[in-house]
Amino acid sequence: MLAVALWRRVPEFVLTPAGITAGDPLRHVHVPWEALEPAAPVRRPQVGSLRLPVRSPGLIRRGGVVRRRQVDVETWALDVAPDLLAGAVTHYTVHPEHRAAIGTPQEYARLRRALAGGG
């Protein structure tokens, strides 16, 4: 039972050219890039989570047992620094021209340079 309970709480966060898929087996959400507000920052309302800046909630697809208007994503078990993840989301929200290359080694290298201040 403990293994099942823990598995149900393991968060997922996937960036794709189409948007962000996040959540866990009981609560998940797909947020297309167009649903996010480029002028608003990704916030950290509490330790272990990020709040995505939604401008078009009607574009968001949700599944699972919990449905909220806000899109809060748990980051406590992800193998990435929350600030780096927030920076990547903000970058792709503001720079749609880079989205098509998400997932490629070249784009990963370019994104790391951009987030480090190297362009």
C-alpha positions as CSV (number, residue, x, y, z in Angstrom):
1,M,0.0,0.0,0.0
2,L,2.8,2.4,0.8
3,A,4.4,1.9,-2.7
4,V,1.0,2.6,-4.4
5,A,0.4,5.7,-2.2
6,L,3.9,7.0,-3.1
7,W,3.5,6.2,-6.8
8,R,0.3,8.2,-6.9
9,R,2.2,11.3,-5.6
10,V,5.2,11.2,-8.0
11,P,5.0,14.4,-10.0
12,E,5.7,14.7,-13.8
13,F,6.6,17.8,-15.7
14,V,7.2,17.6,-19.4
15,L,8.0,20.5,-21.8
16,T,7.0,19.8,-25.4
17,P,6.6,22.0,-28.5
18,A,2.9,21.9,-27.9
19,G,3.0,22.9,-24.2
20,I,3.4,21.6,-20.7
21,T,2.1,18.3,-19.3
22,A,2.3,18.1,-15.5
23,G,0.8,16.4,-12.5
24,D,0.6,12.9,-11.1
25,P,-1.5,9.9,-11.8
26,L,-4.5,11.4,-9.9
27,R,-4.3,15.0,-11.1
28,H,-2.8,16.0,-14.4
29,V,-3.0,19.0,-16.7
30,H,-1.9,19.9,-20.2
31,V,-1.3,23.6,-20.7
32,P,-0.7,24.7,-24.3
33,W,1.9,27.5,-24.6
34,E,-0.9,29.8,-25.9
35,A,-2.7,29.5,-22.6
36,L,0.1,31.1,-20.7
37,E,0.6,34.9,-20.0
38,P,4.0,36.0,-21.4
39,A,4.0,39.2,-19.3
40,A,3.5,37.4,-16.0
41,P,6.1,35.5,-14.1
42,V,6.0,31.8,-13.0
43,R,5.6,32.1,-9.2
44,R,6.5,29.9,-6.3
45,P,3.5,30.1,-4.0
46,Q,5.0,27.6,-1.6
47,V,8.1,25.4,-1.3
48,G,7.9,22.5,-3.7
49,S,5.6,24.0,-6.3
50,L,5.3,26.4,-9.2
51,R,2.3,28.4,-10.3
52,L,2.0,28.8,-14.1
53,P,0.7,32.2,-15.3
54,V,-2.6,31.3,-17.1
55,R,-4.3,33.8,-19.3
56,S,-6.7,31.5,-21.3
57,P,-8.0,28.8,-18.9
58,G,-10.3,27.4,-21.5
59,L,-7.4,26.0,-23.5
60,I,-6.2,23.9,-20.6
61,R,-7.0,20.2,-20.5
62,R,-7.3,18.6,-17.0
63,G,-7.8,15.1,-15.8
64,G,-8.0,13.4,-12.5
65,V,-9.9,13.9,-9.3
66,V,-8.8,17.5,-8.4
67,R,-9.6,20.4,-10.6
68,R,-8.6,23.9,-9.8
69,R,-8.6,27.2,-11.7
70,Q,-5.0,27.9,-10.9
71,V,-2.2,25.7,-12.3
72,D,0.1,24.8,-9.5
73,V,2.7,22.1,-10.3
74,E,4.5,20.1,-7.6
75,T,8.2,20.2,-8.0
76,W,9.4,18.6,-4.7
77,A,10.4,15.2,-6.4
78,L,11.6,16.5,-9.7
79,D,15.3,16.2,-10.6
80,V,15.6,19.9,-11.5
81,A,15.9,23.1,-9.6
82,P,12.5,24.9,-9.4
83,D,14.1,28.2,-10.5
84,L,15.6,26.6,-13.6
85,L,12.3,25.1,-14.4
86,A,10.5,28.4,-13.9
87,G,13.1,30.1,-16.1
88,A,12.5,27.5,-18.9
89,V,8.7,28.0,-18.8
90,T,9.1,31.7,-18.9
91,H,11.6,31.6,-21.7
92,Y,9.4,29.4,-23.9
93,T,6.3,31.5,-23.1
94,V,8.1,34.7,-24.2
95,H,10.0,33.1,-27.1
96,P,7.6,30.9,-29.2
97,E,10.2,30.7,-32.0
98,H,12.3,28.3,-29.8
99,R,9.4,25.9,-29.0
100,A,9.7,23.7,-32.1
101,A,13.2,22.6,-31.0
102,I,12.2,21.5,-27.5
103,G,13.6,18.1,-26.8
104,T,16.6,18.3,-29.0
105,P,20.2,18.4,-27.6
106,Q,20.9,21.6,-29.5
107,E,17.9,23.4,-28.0
108,Y,18.8,22.1,-24.5
109,A,22.3,23.6,-24.9
110,R,20.9,26.9,-26.2
111,L,18.4,27.1,-23.4
112,R,21.0,26.5,-20.7
113,R,23.1,29.3,-22.2
114,A,20.1,31.6,-22.4
115,L,19.1,30.9,-18.8
116,A,22.7,31.5,-17.7
117,G,22.7,34.9,-19.3
118,G,24.8,33.9,-22.3
119,G,22.1,34.5,-25.0
